[in-house]
Amino acid sequence: MKMKNCMILMITILLLTAFMAGSATALEKHKMRVVTTTYDITMDVTIAKEKGYFELLGLDFEPITVKGGTATIISAIGSGDVDGCFLASSGAFAAYSKGVRMVQVAGNGNRTFDFYALKDSPINSLKDFEGKKIANKPRPSGPWLSLRHDLDDQNINAEVIDVKTEDLALSALLTGKVDVSIGEAAFEAMYGDKIKKVHSSTISKYLYNSCGWWFKEEYAKKNPDAIKKFVDGMLLARLFIHEHKDKAMQILARETHMDLAAFKFKDAYTLPTFDMPTTIYKYGLDKMVGIFQKYQLVEGEVNVDDLVDRRFSLIIDEDY
């Protein structure tokens, strides 16, 4: 406990020092337009905006919502309509192959891709998936890759049924149409008396850790002070999440339209893990390049060193 409190104190001092050091240039307000999401793993940026941390640090932060997924986001970055975005590594690799140069300045919160069976099912681990029906999101989604990789790695044959959403997968499980389903963090909190977690993908950490906040390379070169304020604001939000979990949950529930009153087992829901200070998992990016290429999810060669801006976050170069 003392070590944790010490870490929080050090981060607070670091941020206050950074803020005071930058106060001389605070009058020069930096602007940025960033494509954001309402995922729980990006709630730090949502909270930084809501709590006024970006404003405090002298950043005019404009969150942008786009329709159309990764291709639309890449198009918006390429055209210059936005400066940065939250993006999975697969999207950044795809942009790289199309000549749209982006750099990651910070990673996101960490989650796992989890799979569930009914409470009384004899299925208890990945090895029990042999010959079973599994409801999962289709290729090329993260859930698809997380399951496909583990099934192939263990030479397990299973019938995978495509569904559009995790909710539909859960419905198929509860009605007995499948034996296993992809899930979300809220499922155990809502249906802990009916379902159990039976597998977490072995590549979850690489899939999630390689996602993050990306900015157009040219913007990062010209506006390092703006990105520093963005990362510092995110770090203040992470500190808030750590210290005020209930309030953070309320903000997340409102943004994601999650009904906290429906949680029968509130202790089963845990917020994502956020690194403090922020990190970039370069090893995870390298790992995912190979996995994406194996499943033909990215074209051409990708040089990860070109995609990492080392100025704003700690770089993890080794396995973890």
Secondary structure, DSSP 8 states (H G I E B T S, - for coil): -HHHHHHHHHHHHHHHHHHHHTGGGTTS-EEEEEE----GGGHHHHHHHHTTHHHHTTEEEEEE--SSHHHHHHHHHHHTS-SEEEE-HHHHHHHHHTT--EEEEEE--B---EEEEETT-S--SGGGGTT-EEEE--TTSHHHHHHHHHHHHTT---EEEE-SSHHHHHHHHHTTS-SEEE--HHHHHHHTTTEEEEEE-TTHHHHHHT-EEEEEHHHHHH-HHHHHHHHHHHHHHHHHHHH-HHHHHHHHHHHHT--GGG-S-GGG----B--SS-EE-HHHHHHHHHHHHHTT-S-S---GGGGB-TTSSEE--S--
